[in-house]
Amino acid sequence: MLKPILWPVLAPSLLFAVGVGAMLPVLVLGALDLGSSSSFAAAIVGIMGAVSLVATVPAGILIDRLGDFRAMLVATMTAVVVLGGIVAAFLWDSPASLVLYTVALMLFAPVSDVWSLARQAVVAEVMPAKDLAKAMTALGGTQRVGNLIGPIAGAGLMFAFPLWSVFVFAGTAAVAAIVVMALPIAHIPGYSDRGNSGAGISDSGQALKAPEPPRPRLDVRWKAVVLVGISVAALTVARSAQPVVIQLWGVEIGMHESSISLLIAFGAALELGFMFLGAYIKDHLGRTTTLVVCLTIFGSGFIVMVLRPDLTGMIAAAAVMAFGNGLGAGVNMTIGADLSPAIGRARFLGIWAIFSNGGKLAGPTLISLVITVASLRFGILFPGLFAIVGAVWAIIWSQQIRLPSRRRR
């Protein structure tokens, strides 16, 4: 069933996710290593979310022009260059190193958005409706595998090498993804990578810019998009906050950097086990049910971390979060594909990503704000409560949202 997207999408997505998975546990630690305060280190991840939010719609338009698969390739090449800039920030050893590190992460955010939206558009275009939930779950599963392998590789590297070696590893993984996408086996039979940047040739042999066709109006249920998008934003708040609070709380209770990476890898391993159950729930109980269960359990993990402020509590919280987040693997992408129109899909997915990117901005930013105003404990508690509120919201508006379920299918 997944054969058409195995090499062109799933394999490079896995490689890219391994690199990003290695980076996530050290983004805050890297800022601290370069002299940042705890609140600014958390704010850096929030600033990445702000850049993603601003770049979301332009990213969808760019994909629409370049074509889905071509946009994946361009984004991966750009990621390699940006990761080189991050490594340079550590090697430079200057008071401006933190500035370079921050700027490089800001550039990485929209590159990652283009990559994520483009691969989602390819899967939504290629896979039939009956297999869409499973395909999106598999796509979300590549992120979970990356979140497992990446932190383990990063922890091993940090035992023997400096912290910046993790970003070298991420760049190497991105290069490997480029190689896979360039292989003949990555060609999708019968799939045309549609872009709007075609050009013709005049009678005199000179290139002529093709007239840009008018963009059709998106045929979308916008009310449902907004209602379910609020719950998706709540989920993204919790997801973007999770690695930040684990890093900050781990430092607070005296954990080693490599131990923090291994704890995140432990959570990712558990997520993989629950991912298949999540795929079953999406198909047999419906998308809304999956989203509600995911938000409720995931949010409870933050509360557990606050109630038990020690290593045992950290492990228990990571396990609870993994259970909830594993059940929700690919739920955001599946709902986006359910609501997307056949014409203008990439443009719509760019708009749909506003909710998730808004959550990426809100999560770390609000944590930074709460830590500054109140305490680290309240900063950890906030995203968990926000996720539970998002679950209640989805229940209240489920009849208006009307996502696919077993009864309606």
N, C-alpha and C positions, 0 to 999 in steps of 0.2 A: 504493500500500500504506500509506503514511504519512498519507494525506489526513485520516482521522478525527482525528488528533492534531496536525496541522500548526499550526493557529491556536490551539486551546485549550491546548496543552502546549509544542510545540517552539518556536513564535515567542516567547512570553513567557519560556520557559526560556533562549533565546538572549540576550534583552535582560538578564535578571537575571544571566546568566553573564558578560556583558560588563562589567557593573558590578563583580561580585565579582572578575573577572579583572584589572580595573584596580587593585583594592584589594590583592590578594595580594602583589604585589612591594613594597608600601610599608608593610605592617603592622609589620614590624620596624623599617624606616627611620623610620616615624612615631613609634614609641616612643623611638628614639634621638634624634630631633629634639626630643622633649619632655623629654629629660634622663635617659633610662633607660640602664642599663648593658647590655652585650651579652648577658650571661646572663639578665637579667630580660626583655630584649626577646624572646629566644627563648622564655622561660617564658610570656610573655603568650599566644603561640599555643597553647602546651600547656594553659594555663588555659582557653582557649576550648574545647579538646577535652574538658576535665574537665566543663565546663558542659554540653556536648553529650551527654556520656555520661550525666549525671544526668537530663537532660531527654528522653532518647531514648524510653523507654517512655511517659511522659506525652504526648509528641508524637504517638505512634501512637494513644493513646486519644483525644486531642483531635481528630485527623483522623477517627477513627471516629465521633465525635459530630457534628462540623461537616459532614462530607462531604468527599470528596477535593478537588473543584474549589474549593469554598468556602474550604477551609483554605489552598489556594494563594493565593487573593485576600487573605485576612486576613493571612497571613504577609508578603506583599509590602507591604501598607500599613504594617505594623509596622516593616518594614525601613527604609522611608523616614524614619520618626520617629527610629529609632536612628541612622541615618547623619547626621541633623541634629545629634544629640548629639555625634557624633565631630567634626564641623566646629566645633561650639561649643567643644570642648576646645582646638582650635588657636587660635581667635579670642580665647579668654578670656585667654591669656597669664598664667597664675597657677601657683604651685607645685603647686596641686591639679589642673592640666590633665592630668597623666599619670594621675591617679586616675580622672578623668572619662573619659579615653580608654580606659583598661582596662575600666571598668565598661560602657561602651557596647559594646565588643567582646564582653564576656561576654553581653550581651543579644542581640547579633547572632547568636551561635552557635546558640541554640535556634530562633530565627526561621528561620535557614537550614536547620535540620534539618526543621522542619515543612514548609517549601517543598519540600525534596528528597524527603521521604517521600511527600508528597501527590501530586506529579507522577508519581512512580514507581507509586503505587497506581492512578492514572488510566490510565496506559499498560498496566499489567498487567490491568486490568479490561476495557479496550476492545479491545485487540489480540488476535487469535486466536493459539493456541499456535505455529502454523507460522511466524508473522511476529514472534514475541516477541523473539528475539535481535536481529533487524535493527532493531526499534523501540527496544530498549534501547540498542543501539549508536548509533542516531541521537540518542537522548536524551543519552548520554554525549558524543556529538559536539558538541552545543550547548555543553557545558562546554569542550571543546577550542577551539571557535571563540571563545568568550568569553575563554579564556586567551591567544588570539592577538590579538584586536582590543583587549581591555581594556588590556593592558600597553603596546601601541603608542599608544593614546589617552592613557594615563597619562603615558608618556614625553614625548609632545608637549605635554601640559599643564604638566609640570614644567619644560620649557624656558622657558615664558613666565609661569607663575603659581606660587604657593607649593604645597607638597606637599598641603595640605588640599583643593586644587581637585580632586584625584583622587576624594575622597569625595563632593564635590558632583556630579561626573560619575556616580558609582555611584548616588546618589539619583535623578538624572534618568533613568537607565536603568530603575530600579525603577518610577518613575512611568509610563514608557512601557509597561512590562509590564502594569501595572494597566489602562491604556487598552486594550491589545490584548485582555485577558481580558474586558473589559466590552463588546466589540463583539459584535453578533449573529452574526458569522461564527465566533466562538469557541464557539458552542453545538454540543455533540456530539449528533447525531441518535440517539434511542433510548437515551441514557445518562441515568440517574437518579442525581443526586448524593446518595447515601444518607447520611443522618445520623440519629443517635438522639435528636435534640432536638425531636421533634415535640410539638405541643400541640393539644388539642381545645377545644371550646366547650360550656359547660354549657347547660341549658335556660334559665337566667336570663340568658344572654349573657355570663357571666364565663368567662375563659380557665381551662382546666384543664390542668395538667401531665400529659402522657401518661405512663402507667406505663412505666418502663424495662424492656425485655424482657431476660430472662436471657441472658448471653453464652454462646454455645456453646463447647465445648472445642475448642481448635485441633488439627486433625488434621494433624500435622507429624512428619516423621522427625527427631526432635531430635538423635539421635546424628550424623547427617550434617550437621546445622546446626552443631553444635559443632566437628566436625572440619574442615570447610571454612571455618568462621568464623575459625579461628585463622590460616589462610593469608590470608584476606581482611584480617584485622587487620594482618598483616605488610605487605601491600600498602599499606594506609592509613598505616601508620607511615612508609613510604618516600615516599608522596605528600604527606603533611603536612610531612615534613622537607625535601622538595626546595626549595620557595621560601625556607625559612628558611636553609638552608646556602648557597644561591646568594647571598642577600643578605649574609650574614655574611662569606662567603669573598670576595665581590665587594668589599666594603668593605676587607677585609684586604689585597687586592692592588691597591687604589687605583682601582677602577672608579667612574665617576660614577653617581649615582642613576638617571638616565635610561638609561644603558648597561645597568644591571642589569635594568631593565624590558624593554629591547629583547632582552636575552639570553633572558629568560623567554618573550617573544613568539616568538623564533626557535625555541625548543623546542616551543611550542604549534603553530607552523606545521608542523613536521615530524610531530608527533603526528597531525595531520589526514590527512597522506598515508598513514600506516600504519593508520589507524582502519578503513578498509574491508577491509584484509587481516585485521585482527583479527576483523571480523564474519564473514569467510569461515571463519577457523579455528574460531570458536565453533560455526558450523553444521556444518562438515564434519569437524573433528577432535575436537570436544567442548569443554565448558566447562573441564574440569580441565586439559587440554593448554594451552589459552589462558592460564589462570591461572599455570601453571608457567613457560611461556615468558616471560610478562610479568614475573613476579617475578625471574627469573634475569637477564634483560637489564637491567631497570630497576635492580636492585641493583648491577650491574656499573658503572653510570654513576657512583655515589658513589666507587667504588674508583678509577676513572680520574681523578676530580677530585683525590684525595689523591696519586696517583702523579705527576701533572703539575700542580704548584701555580703556574700562570700563566694568562694569558688564553687561550692555545691550549688548555690543559687544560680550562679552563672551557667553551669552545665544544665541544670533543670530548665532555666529560661530558654537556653539555646534549643533544647529538645522540644519545648512547647512551640516556640516560634517555627521550628522546622516542620512540625506536624501541620500547623496552619498554612504556612507558606507553600509547603509541598502539595497540599490539596488544591491550592490556587495556581499551580504551575500553568502558565499559558492562558489564564482566564482573561486577562486584559486583552491579549491579542485575539483570542477567540471572539470576545464580545465586539471588538472593533471590526473584525471580519464579518460578523453577523449583521452589523449595522451598516457596513460600507456598501456603496452602490457599485454596479458593474462598470459604469463609466465614470472615470475620475476617482478611482479607488485610492491612488497614491495621494492625491490632493486631500481627500477626506481623512486618510490615516494621519496626514500631517496635522489636520485640525483635531482629530481624536487624541493625538499625542499631547495636546495642550494640557489635558487633565493629568496624565501621568507625569509630565514634566513640571506641571505646577506642584505636584506632590513632591517631586525631587527638590524643588526650591523650598517648599514650606517645611519639610521635615527637618533637615539640618539647620535651617535658619531659625525656626522656632525653638529648637533645642538650644542653639547658641544664645538666643534671647532669654529663654527661661533660666539657663545656667547663670547668665549675667545678673538677672533680676532676682532670682530665688536661689536655687541650688542645683547641683548635678542630679540629685535624687529626683527632683521635680522635672528636670529635663528629660530623664529617662521615662518617667511615668506618662508624660504628655502624649507621645505618639501612640501608646497602647490604648489610652482612653479615646483618642481620635479615631482609631481603627474600629473600636466597638460602636461608636456613634455612627460611623459609616455603614456598619452592618444593619443597625436599626433603620437608617435612612433607606437602604435597599429594600427592606421588608415593607416599609410604609408605602413605597411607590412601585412595588413589584407589578401591580396590575397595569400601571401606566407604562412601565418599561417594556413589558411583553417580549422578553427574550425567548429563544427556542427552548423548549422543554419536552419531556417525553409525551405529555398529554397533547401538546399542540403539534408535535411532529407526526 
